[in-house]
Amino acid sequence: MGTLLDDLTSGDPTRVWSATSAVVYLRDPQELDDLALHVTEIRRRTKGVELGGALVPNAERLRFALHKLAYHRGRAGCLCRLYPEHLFYDPQKEGAAGNVRIEETFYLDGNWVDGYVCVCTVCGTRYRVEEREYHYTWWGWKALA
């Protein structure tokens, strides 16, 4: 755990970016608890760190990672509720990690994936997930009633 915290607070853009990405996909409750204790310090130590990025600034991923830690610290709900807030939660990867179960895949013209219906394996929330591509592939998650 110390490694992620060390990287996040290092001031080194490469280390911060790598650790930020790890936090975005982190699900271990104890590791999240440990990191969440340091949100204020992480926020302070990453302020002004240039993370680059083209179409989507890499600082957005850092912002989201800090939001996730605060969300977890506040016990605001299942982590799946954060899916709609981040464009890069790939349903295939989330399924492989055991976080969701893909119930259905929709195709355009029988060839191209259009989207999915996924179910959170923790809380049972169902999502319609649209898969889109521009300069990169992204996913739009919407909870189903």
VMD Tcl script that builds the backbone (N, CA, C; Angstrom):
set m [mol new atoms 435]
animate dup $m
set s [atomselect $m all]
$s set {name element resname resid chain x y z} {
  {N N MET 1 A 0.833 -1.195 0.000}
  {CA C MET 1 A 0.000 0.000 0.000}
  {C C MET 1 A 0.870 1.247 0.000}
  {N N GLY 2 A 1.942 1.215 0.767}
  {CA C GLY 2 A 2.818 2.376 0.839}
  {C C GLY 2 A 3.305 2.837 -0.513}
  {N N THR 3 A 3.472 1.934 -1.432}
  {CA C THR 3 A 3.964 2.285 -2.758}
  {C C THR 3 A 3.002 3.216 -3.476}
  {N N LEU 4 A 1.711 2.929 -3.450}
  {CA C LEU 4 A 0.742 3.814 -4.101}
  {C C LEU 4 A 0.757 5.198 -3.453}
  {N N LEU 5 A 0.751 5.244 -2.149}
  {CA C LEU 5 A 0.788 6.531 -1.464}
  {C C LEU 5 A 2.087 7.266 -1.773}
  {N N ASP 6 A 3.204 6.558 -1.741}
  {CA C ASP 6 A 4.493 7.173 -2.069}
  {C C ASP 6 A 4.477 7.737 -3.485}
  {N N ASP 7 A 3.936 6.976 -4.418}
  {CA C ASP 7 A 3.874 7.428 -5.813}
  {C C ASP 7 A 2.945 8.627 -5.963}
  {N N LEU 8 A 1.785 8.566 -5.322}
  {CA C LEU 8 A 0.824 9.664 -5.434}
  {C C LEU 8 A 1.369 10.975 -4.865}
  {N N THR 9 A 2.198 10.880 -3.855}
  {CA C THR 9 A 2.711 12.086 -3.196}
  {C C THR 9 A 4.132 12.440 -3.631}
  {N N SER 10 A 4.655 11.746 -4.632}
  {CA C SER 10 A 6.052 11.930 -5.049}
  {C C SER 10 A 6.316 13.236 -5.795}
  {N N GLY 11 A 5.309 13.785 -6.449}
  {CA C GLY 11 A 5.519 14.961 -7.289}
  {C C GLY 11 A 6.031 14.623 -8.674}
  {N N ASP 12 A 6.378 13.366 -8.901}
  {CA C ASP 12 A 6.864 12.904 -10.198}
  {C C ASP 12 A 5.655 12.584 -11.082}
  {N N PRO 13 A 5.471 13.291 -12.207}
  {CA C PRO 13 A 4.288 13.087 -13.043}
  {C C PRO 13 A 4.071 11.634 -13.484}
  {N N THR 14 A 5.120 10.921 -13.812}
  {CA C THR 14 A 4.973 9.532 -14.253}
  {C C THR 14 A 4.480 8.648 -13.112}
  {N N ARG 15 A 5.060 8.813 -11.946}
  {CA C ARG 15 A 4.634 8.021 -10.785}
  {C C ARG 15 A 3.215 8.381 -10.351}
  {N N VAL 16 A 2.891 9.663 -10.359}
  {CA C VAL 16 A 1.542 10.102 -9.981}
  {C C VAL 16 A 0.522 9.527 -10.956}
  {N N TRP 17 A 0.802 9.627 -12.246}
  {CA C TRP 17 A -0.119 9.118 -13.268}
  {C C TRP 17 A -0.342 7.611 -13.110}
  {N N SER 18 A 0.718 6.870 -12.930}
  {CA C SER 18 A 0.619 5.419 -12.770}
  {C C SER 18 A -0.200 5.050 -11.527}
  {N N ALA 19 A 0.085 5.710 -10.420}
  {CA C ALA 19 A -0.638 5.423 -9.176}
  {C C ALA 19 A -2.096 5.850 -9.277}
  {N N THR 20 A -2.344 6.962 -9.947}
  {CA C THR 20 A -3.714 7.431 -10.146}
  {C C THR 20 A -4.522 6.391 -10.905}
  {N N SER 21 A -3.939 5.848 -11.958}
  {CA C SER 21 A -4.624 4.808 -12.730}
  {C C SER 21 A -4.918 3.590 -11.868}
  {N N ALA 22 A -3.985 3.229 -11.011}
  {CA C ALA 22 A -4.198 2.083 -10.122}
  {C C ALA 22 A -5.361 2.347 -9.171}
  {N N VAL 23 A -5.453 3.563 -8.637}
  {CA C VAL 23 A -6.544 3.897 -7.712}
  {C C VAL 23 A -7.890 3.833 -8.418}
  {N N VAL 24 A -7.954 4.290 -9.652}
  {CA C VAL 24 A -9.214 4.282 -10.401}
  {C C VAL 24 A -9.803 2.870 -10.438}
  {N N TYR 25 A -8.963 1.863 -10.591}
  {CA C TYR 25 A -9.444 0.484 -10.728}
  {C C TYR 25 A -9.337 -0.331 -9.437}
  {N N LEU 26 A -8.820 0.262 -8.381}
  {CA C LEU 26 A -8.632 -0.428 -7.105}
  {C C LEU 26 A -9.973 -0.768 -6.462}
  {N N ARG 27 A -10.110 -1.992 -5.960}
  {CA C ARG 27 A -11.334 -2.421 -5.283}
  {C C ARG 27 A -11.085 -2.957 -3.880}
  {N N ASP 28 A -9.842 -3.170 -3.501}
  {CA C ASP 28 A -9.543 -3.716 -2.182}
  {C C ASP 28 A -9.947 -2.718 -1.104}
  {N N PRO 29 A -10.914 -3.075 -0.247}
  {CA C PRO 29 A -11.413 -2.124 0.756}
  {C C PRO 29 A -10.348 -1.611 1.717}
  {N N GLN 30 A -9.441 -2.476 2.149}
  {CA C GLN 30 A -8.406 -2.047 3.095}
  {C C GLN 30 A -7.448 -1.061 2.446}
  {N N GLU 31 A -7.038 -1.334 1.212}
  {CA C GLU 31 A -6.150 -0.401 0.518}
  {C C GLU 31 A -6.841 0.939 0.286}
  {N N LEU 32 A -8.125 0.885 -0.087}
  {CA C LEU 32 A -8.878 2.127 -0.268}
  {C C LEU 32 A -9.001 2.883 1.051}
  {N N ASP 33 A -9.269 2.160 2.145}
  {CA C ASP 33 A -9.335 2.800 3.460}
  {C C ASP 33 A -8.017 3.501 3.785}
  {N N ASP 34 A -6.907 2.797 3.590}
  {CA C ASP 34 A -5.598 3.355 3.917}
  {C C ASP 34 A -5.302 4.608 3.089}
  {N N LEU 35 A -5.588 4.543 1.789}
  {CA C LEU 35 A -5.343 5.704 0.932}
  {C C LEU 35 A -6.298 6.852 1.245}
  {N N ALA 36 A -7.540 6.514 1.546}
  {CA C ALA 36 A -8.549 7.544 1.811}
  {C C ALA 36 A -8.182 8.402 3.015}
  {N N LEU 37 A -7.422 7.846 3.946}
  {CA C LEU 37 A -6.965 8.632 5.099}
  {C C LEU 37 A -6.054 9.783 4.687}
  {N N HIS 38 A -5.496 9.681 3.481}
  {CA C HIS 38 A -4.493 10.647 3.027}
  {C C HIS 38 A -4.972 11.520 1.871}
  {N N VAL 39 A -6.285 11.587 1.641}
  {CA C VAL 39 A -6.811 12.357 0.503}
  {C C VAL 39 A -6.334 13.807 0.546}
  {N N THR 40 A -6.382 14.428 1.697}
  {CA C THR 40 A -5.973 15.835 1.803}
  {C C THR 40 A -4.503 16.003 1.447}
  {N N GLU 41 A -3.672 15.107 1.960}
  {CA C GLU 41 A -2.238 15.163 1.644}
  {C C GLU 41 A -1.994 14.910 0.158}
  {N N ILE 42 A -2.665 13.913 -0.401}
  {CA C ILE 42 A -2.501 13.602 -1.828}
  {C C ILE 42 A -2.921 14.805 -2.665}
  {N N ARG 43 A -4.046 15.403 -2.320}
  {CA C ARG 43 A -4.544 16.571 -3.050}
  {C C ARG 43 A -3.510 17.705 -3.000}
  {N N ARG 44 A -2.954 17.936 -1.815}
  {CA C ARG 44 A -1.962 19.001 -1.639}
  {C C ARG 44 A -0.686 18.717 -2.422}
  {N N ARG 45 A -0.220 17.464 -2.361}
  {CA C ARG 45 A 1.060 17.109 -2.986}
  {C C ARG 45 A 0.960 16.955 -4.511}
  {N N THR 46 A -0.265 16.811 -5.035}
  {CA C THR 46 A -0.418 16.682 -6.489}
  {C C THR 46 A -0.839 17.999 -7.134}
  {N N LYS 47 A -1.153 18.995 -6.335}
  {CA C LYS 47 A -1.559 20.290 -6.882}
  {C C LYS 47 A -0.411 20.855 -7.719}
  {N N GLY 48 A -0.717 21.163 -8.946}
  {CA C GLY 48 A 0.279 21.747 -9.838}
  {C C GLY 48 A 1.161 20.748 -10.564}
  {N N VAL 49 A 1.015 19.456 -10.292}
  {CA C VAL 49 A 1.802 18.456 -11.026}
  {C C VAL 49 A 1.235 18.366 -12.442}
  {N N GLU 50 A 2.074 18.601 -13.431}
  {CA C GLU 50 A 1.658 18.562 -14.832}
  {C C GLU 50 A 1.582 17.115 -15.313}
  {N N LEU 51 A 0.377 16.660 -15.612}
  {CA C LEU 51 A 0.185 15.265 -16.019}
  {C C LEU 51 A -0.041 15.113 -17.515}
  {N N GLY 52 A -0.125 16.212 -18.231}
  {CA C GLY 52 A -0.275 16.147 -19.681}
  {C C GLY 52 A -1.655 15.661 -20.096}
  {N N GLY 53 A -1.692 15.033 -21.265}
  {CA C GLY 53 A -2.946 14.550 -21.818}
  {C C GLY 53 A -3.307 15.342 -23.052}
  {N N ALA 54 A -4.068 14.719 -23.921}
  {CA C ALA 54 A -4.446 15.381 -25.171}
  {C C ALA 54 A -5.914 15.777 -25.114}
  {N N LEU 55 A -6.779 14.911 -25.579}
  {CA C LEU 55 A -8.208 15.226 -25.625}
  {C C LEU 55 A -8.835 15.290 -24.243}
  {N N VAL 56 A -8.428 14.375 -23.384}
  {CA C VAL 56 A -8.891 14.381 -21.994}
  {C C VAL 56 A -7.652 14.594 -21.127}
  {N N PRO 57 A -7.582 15.710 -20.425}
  {CA C PRO 57 A -6.407 15.956 -19.584}
  {C C PRO 57 A -6.219 14.838 -18.549}
  {N N ASN 58 A -4.988 14.403 -18.370}
  {CA C ASN 58 A -4.708 13.348 -17.399}
  {C C ASN 58 A -5.039 13.795 -15.970}
  {N N ALA 59 A -5.111 15.093 -15.749}
  {CA C ALA 59 A -5.519 15.607 -14.444}
  {C C ALA 59 A -6.954 15.195 -14.115}
  {N N GLU 60 A -7.749 14.912 -15.136}
  {CA C GLU 60 A -9.123 14.460 -14.905}
  {C C GLU 60 A -9.127 13.097 -14.214}
  {N N ARG 61 A -8.210 12.238 -14.592}
  {CA C ARG 61 A -8.122 10.929 -13.945}
  {C C ARG 61 A -7.693 11.093 -12.484}
  {N N LEU 62 A -6.779 12.016 -12.223}
  {CA C LEU 62 A -6.383 12.301 -10.845}
  {C C LEU 62 A -7.575 12.840 -10.059}
  {N N ARG 63 A -8.315 13.765 -10.642}
  {CA C ARG 63 A -9.500 14.308 -9.982}
  {C C ARG 63 A -10.470 13.195 -9.631}
  {N N PHE 64 A -10.701 12.282 -10.578}
  {CA C PHE 64 A -11.622 11.177 -10.338}
  {C C PHE 64 A -11.095 10.245 -9.240}
  {N N ALA 65 A -9.807 9.939 -9.250}
  {CA C ALA 65 A -9.228 9.053 -8.228}
  {C C ALA 65 A -9.406 9.652 -6.836}
  {N N LEU 66 A -9.191 10.952 -6.702}
  {CA C LEU 66 A -9.396 11.612 -5.416}
  {C C LEU 66 A -10.873 11.580 -5.016}
  {N N HIS 67 A -11.742 11.781 -5.987}
  {CA C HIS 67 A -13.187 11.693 -5.731}
  {C C HIS 67 A -13.561 10.290 -5.253}
  {N N LYS 68 A -12.992 9.271 -5.900}
  {CA C LYS 68 A -13.279 7.883 -5.518}
  {C C LYS 68 A -12.837 7.615 -4.078}
  {N N LEU 69 A -11.660 8.094 -3.714}
  {CA C LEU 69 A -11.178 7.889 -2.344}
  {C C LEU 69 A -12.087 8.574 -1.332}
  {N N ALA 70 A -12.523 9.786 -1.634}
  {CA C ALA 70 A -13.433 10.498 -0.728}
  {C C ALA 70 A -14.790 9.788 -0.668}
  {N N TYR 71 A -15.260 9.298 -1.800}
  {CA C TYR 71 A -16.522 8.555 -1.867}
  {C C TYR 71 A -16.438 7.305 -0.989}
  {N N HIS 72 A -15.329 6.582 -1.115}
  {CA C HIS 72 A -15.118 5.378 -0.311}
  {C C HIS 72 A -15.023 5.730 1.172}
  {N N ARG 73 A -14.250 6.754 1.491}
  {CA C ARG 73 A -14.084 7.172 2.888}
  {C C ARG 73 A -15.431 7.515 3.519}
  {N N GLY 74 A -16.305 8.152 2.754}
  {CA C GLY 74 A -17.622 8.533 3.246}
  {C C GLY 74 A -18.641 7.414 3.216}
  {N N ARG 75 A -18.203 6.224 2.757}
  {CA C ARG 75 A -19.110 5.073 2.661}
  {C C ARG 75 A -20.401 5.479 1.938}
  {N N ALA 76 A -20.228 6.180 0.825}
  {CA C ALA 76 A -21.352 6.754 0.089}
  {C C ALA 76 A -22.155 5.722 -0.697}
  {N N GLY 77 A -21.627 4.522 -0.865}
  {CA C GLY 77 A -22.359 3.486 -1.592}
  {C C GLY 77 A -21.410 2.566 -2.323}
  {N N CYS 78 A -21.992 1.674 -3.085}
  {CA C CYS 78 A -21.215 0.712 -3.868}
  {C C CYS 78 A -20.337 1.463 -4.869}
  {N N LEU 79 A -19.139 0.966 -5.069}
  {CA C LEU 79 A -18.215 1.609 -6.007}
  {C C LEU 79 A -18.737 1.600 -7.443}
  {N N CYS 80 A -19.664 0.711 -7.751}
  {CA C CYS 80 A -20.223 0.696 -9.110}
  {C C CYS 80 A -20.950 1.999 -9.419}
  {N N ARG 81 A -21.404 2.694 -8.407}
  {CA C ARG 81 A -22.129 3.957 -8.627}
  {C C ARG 81 A -21.223 5.016 -9.259}
  {N N LEU 82 A -19.921 4.769 -9.247}
  {CA C LEU 82 A -18.976 5.700 -9.866}
  {C C LEU 82 A -18.776 5.441 -11.360}
  {N N TYR 83 A -19.250 4.310 -11.861}
  {CA C TYR 83 A -19.068 4.010 -13.283}
  {C C TYR 83 A -19.521 5.144 -14.203}
  {N N PRO 84 A -20.705 5.733 -13.986}
  {CA C PRO 84 A -21.141 6.795 -14.898}
  {C C PRO 84 A -20.273 8.057 -14.866}
  {N N GLU 85 A -19.415 8.175 -13.870}
  {CA C GLU 85 A -18.600 9.380 -13.722}
  {C C GLU 85 A -17.233 9.289 -14.397}
  {N N HIS 86 A -16.924 8.150 -14.994}
  {CA C HIS 86 A -15.594 7.961 -15.581}
  {C C HIS 86 A -15.741 7.232 -16.909}
  {N N LEU 87 A -15.247 7.808 -17.979}
  {CA C LEU 87 A -15.434 7.263 -19.331}
  {C C LEU 87 A -14.637 5.997 -19.626}
  {N N PHE 88 A -13.725 5.624 -18.753}
  {CA C PHE 88 A -12.802 4.551 -19.106}
  {C C PHE 88 A -13.007 3.249 -18.343}
  {N N TYR 89 A -14.175 3.060 -17.746}
  {CA C TYR 89 A -14.478 1.769 -17.129}
  {C C TYR 89 A -14.963 0.826 -18.217}
  {N N ASP 90 A -14.077 -0.042 -18.661}
  {CA C ASP 90 A -14.343 -1.018 -19.720}
  {C C ASP 90 A -15.128 -2.188 -19.129}
  {N N PRO 91 A -16.348 -2.437 -19.610}
  {CA C PRO 91 A -17.149 -3.534 -19.059}
  {C C PRO 91 A -16.458 -4.901 -19.160}
  {N N GLN 92 A -15.697 -5.109 -20.221}
  {CA C GLN 92 A -14.985 -6.381 -20.378}
  {C C GLN 92 A -13.958 -6.560 -19.259}
  {N N LYS 93 A -13.203 -5.510 -18.969}
  {CA C LYS 93 A -12.195 -5.585 -17.905}
  {C C LYS 93 A -12.849 -5.680 -16.529}
  {N N GLU 94 A -13.947 -4.930 -16.338}
  {CA C GLU 94 A -14.657 -5.004 -15.064}
  {C C GLU 94 A -15.248 -6.400 -14.868}
  {N N GLY 95 A -15.703 -7.009 -15.962}
  {CA C GLY 95 A -16.210 -8.379 -15.888}
  {C C GLY 95 A -15.104 -9.370 -15.559}
  {N N ALA 96 A -13.954 -9.226 -16.219}
  {CA C ALA 96 A -12.819 -10.119 -15.967}
  {C C ALA 96 A -12.324 -9.993 -14.528}
  {N N ALA 97 A -12.462 -8.802 -13.944}
  {CA C ALA 97 A -12.046 -8.579 -12.553}
  {C C ALA 97 A -13.096 -9.066 -11.555}
  {N N GLY 98 A -14.263 -9.472 -12.062}
  {CA C GLY 98 A -15.323 -9.970 -11.188}
  {C C GLY 98 A -16.206 -8.881 -10.595}
  {N N ASN 99 A -16.070 -7.653 -11.087}
  {CA C ASN 99 A -16.851 -6.538 -10.550}
  {C C ASN 99 A -18.254 -6.458 -11.137}
  {N N VAL 100 A -18.403 -6.902 -12.374}
  {CA C VAL 100 A -19.716 -6.949 -13.011}
  {C C VAL 100 A -19.857 -8.269 -13.756}
  {N N ARG 101 A -21.093 -8.591 -14.077}
  {CA C ARG 101 A -21.400 -9.718 -14.942}
  {C C ARG 101 A -22.079 -9.139 -16.184}
  {N N ILE 102 A -21.563 -9.459 -17.348}
  {CA C ILE 102 A -22.171 -8.985 -18.588}
  {C C ILE 102 A -23.312 -9.931 -18.946}
  {N N GLU 103 A -24.531 -9.397 -18.965}
  {CA C GLU 103 A -25.715 -10.194 -19.274}
  {C C GLU 103 A -26.017 -10.234 -20.765}
  {N N GLU 104 A -25.673 -9.147 -21.443}
  {CA C GLU 104 A -26.035 -9.052 -22.852}
  {C C GLU 104 A -25.059 -8.122 -23.556}
  {N N THR 105 A -24.765 -8.434 -24.814}
  {CA C THR 105 A -23.945 -7.573 -25.651}
  {C C THR 105 A -24.767 -7.211 -26.874}
  {N N PHE 106 A -24.788 -5.927 -27.221}
  {CA C PHE 106 A -25.520 -5.447 -28.388}
  {C C PHE 106 A -24.527 -5.118 -29.486}
  {N N TYR 107 A -24.916 -5.408 -30.739}
  {CA C TYR 107 A -24.025 -5.172 -31.871}
  {C C TYR 107 A -24.680 -4.255 -32.896}
  {N N LEU 108 A -23.857 -3.451 -33.562}
  {CA C LEU 108 A -24.277 -2.667 -34.719}
  {C C LEU 108 A -23.929 -3.467 -35.961}
  {N N ASP 109 A -24.851 -3.617 -36.853}
  {CA C ASP 109 A -24.608 -4.341 -38.110}
  {C C ASP 109 A -24.049 -5.741 -37.887}
  {N N GLY 110 A -24.276 -6.298 -36.724}
  {CA C GLY 110 A -23.805 -7.644 -36.430}
  {C C GLY 110 A -22.309 -7.772 -36.216}
  {N N ASN 111 A -21.562 -6.670 -36.360}
  {CA C ASN 111 A -20.103 -6.739 -36.278}
  {C C ASN 111 A -19.491 -5.911 -35.153}
  {N N TRP 112 A -20.021 -4.729 -34.938}
  {CA C TRP 112 A -19.403 -3.780 -34.015}
  {C C TRP 112 A -20.178 -3.731 -32.706}
  {N N VAL 113 A -19.467 -3.792 -31.594}
  {CA C VAL 113 A -20.129 -3.721 -30.291}
  {C C VAL 113 A -20.741 -2.334 -30.121}
  {N N ASP 114 A -22.013 -2.311 -29.774}
  {CA C ASP 114 A -22.733 -1.071 -29.514}
  {C C ASP 114 A -22.850 -0.824 -28.014}
  {N N GLY 115 A -22.955 -1.909 -27.247}
  {CA C GLY 115 A -23.089 -1.743 -25.813}
  {C C GLY 115 A -23.379 -3.044 -25.102}
  {N N TYR 116 A -23.635 -2.916 -23.806}
  {CA C TYR 116 A -23.810 -4.072 -22.943}
  {C C TYR 116 A -24.900 -3.798 -21.913}
  {N N VAL 117 A -25.401 -4.862 -21.336}
  {CA C VAL 117 A -26.145 -4.779 -20.087}
  {C C VAL 117 A -25.288 -5.514 -19.075}
  {N N CYS 118 A -24.926 -4.810 -18.005}
  {CA C CYS 118 A -24.053 -5.362 -16.966}
  {C C CYS 118 A -24.756 -5.295 -15.618}
  {N N VAL 119 A -24.385 -6.218 -14.735}
  {CA C VAL 119 A -24.920 -6.252 -13.381}
  {C C VAL 119 A -23.744 -6.235 -12.411}
  {N N CYS 120 A -23.798 -5.339 -11.441}
  {CA C CYS 120 A -22.770 -5.276 -10.407}
  {C C CYS 120 A -22.843 -6.547 -9.567}
  {N N THR 121 A -21.714 -7.186 -9.350}
  {CA C THR 121 A -21.671 -8.425 -8.563}
  {C C THR 121 A -21.727 -8.160 -7.063}
  {N N VAL 122 A -21.629 -6.894 -6.658}
  {CA C VAL 122 A -21.694 -6.557 -5.242}
  {C C VAL 122 A -23.115 -6.189 -4.825}
  {N N CYS 123 A -23.719 -5.243 -5.544}
  {CA C CYS 123 A -25.020 -4.722 -5.120}
  {C C CYS 123 A -26.178 -5.085 -6.050}
  {N N GLY 124 A -25.871 -5.646 -7.217}
  {CA C GLY 124 A -26.922 -6.062 -8.137}
  {C C GLY 124 A -27.472 -4.972 -9.038}
  {N N THR 125 A -26.923 -3.763 -8.980}
  {CA C THR 125 A -27.390 -2.697 -9.867}
  {C C THR 125 A -27.112 -3.082 -11.312}
  {N N ARG 126 A -28.112 -2.862 -12.164}
  {CA C ARG 126 A -27.979 -3.158 -13.596}
  {C C ARG 126 A -27.667 -1.870 -14.346}
  {N N TYR 127 A -26.817 -1.988 -15.356}
  {CA C TYR 127 A -26.399 -0.849 -16.163}
  {C C TYR 127 A -26.541 -1.151 -17.651}
  {N N ARG 128 A -26.935 -0.136 -18.386}
  {CA C ARG 128 A -26.833 -0.150 -19.844}
  {C C ARG 128 A -25.544 0.611 -20.133}
  {N N VAL 129 A -24.634 -0.011 -20.859}
  {CA C VAL 129 A -23.330 0.593 -21.128}
  {C C VAL 129 A -23.160 0.765 -22.627}
  {N N GLU 130 A -23.012 1.989 -23.067}
  {CA C GLU 130 A -22.757 2.264 -24.475}
  {C C GLU 130 A -21.261 2.307 -24.713}
  {N N GLU 131 A -20.816 1.632 -25.767}
  {CA C GLU 131 A -19.401 1.674 -26.142}
  {C C GLU 131 A -19.269 2.594 -27.342}
  {N N ARG 132 A -18.368 3.551 -27.240}
  {CA C ARG 132 A -18.160 4.510 -28.309}
  {C C ARG 132 A -16.669 4.689 -28.560}
  {N N GLU 133 A -16.382 5.245 -29.724}
  {CA C GLU 133 A -14.987 5.445 -30.100}
  {C C GLU 133 A -14.857 6.764 -30.839}
  {N N TYR 134 A -13.820 7.466 -30.532}
  {CA C TYR 134 A -13.465 8.673 -31.266}
  {C C TYR 134 A -11.958 8.569 -31.488}
  {N N HIS 135 A -11.172 9.207 -30.668}
  {CA C HIS 135 A -9.720 9.000 -30.727}
  {C C HIS 135 A -9.312 7.868 -29.803}
  {N N TYR 136 A -10.234 7.410 -28.992}
  {CA C TYR 136 A -10.024 6.308 -28.069}
  {C C TYR 136 A -11.391 5.715 -27.787}
  {N N THR 137 A -11.416 4.501 -27.268}
  {CA C THR 137 A -12.683 3.873 -26.906}
  {C C THR 137 A -13.089 4.358 -25.518}
  {N N TRP 138 A -14.379 4.646 -25.350}
  {CA C TRP 138 A -14.899 5.058 -24.058}
  {C C TRP 138 A -16.266 4.418 -23.861}
  {N N TRP 139 A -16.730 4.416 -22.604}
  {CA C TRP 139 A -17.984 3.755 -22.255}
  {C C TRP 139 A -18.848 4.692 -21.430}
  {N N GLY 140 A -20.125 4.737 -21.760}
  {CA C GLY 140 A -21.088 5.517 -20.997}
  {C C GLY 140 A -22.002 4.588 -20.224}
  {N N TRP 141 A -21.934 4.634 -18.908}
  {CA C TRP 141 A -22.714 3.766 -18.032}
  {C C TRP 141 A -23.951 4.501 -17.540}
  {N N LYS 142 A -25.119 3.834 -17.626}
  {CA C LYS 142 A -26.357 4.385 -17.080}
  {C C LYS 142 A -27.066 3.292 -16.296}
  {N N ALA 143 A -27.408 3.607 -15.048}
  {CA C ALA 143 A -28.140 2.646 -14.226}
  {C C ALA 143 A -29.528 2.449 -14.812}
  {N N LEU 144 A -29.969 1.198 -14.813}
  {CA C LEU 144 A -31.319 0.873 -15.293}
  {C C LEU 144 A -32.272 0.815 -14.092}
  {N N ALA 145 A -33.460 1.297 -14.299}
  {CA C ALA 145 A -34.457 1.305 -13.207}
  {C C ALA 145 A -34.956 -0.088 -12.910}
}
mol reanalyze $m
mol bondsrecalc $m
mol representation Tube
mol addrep $m
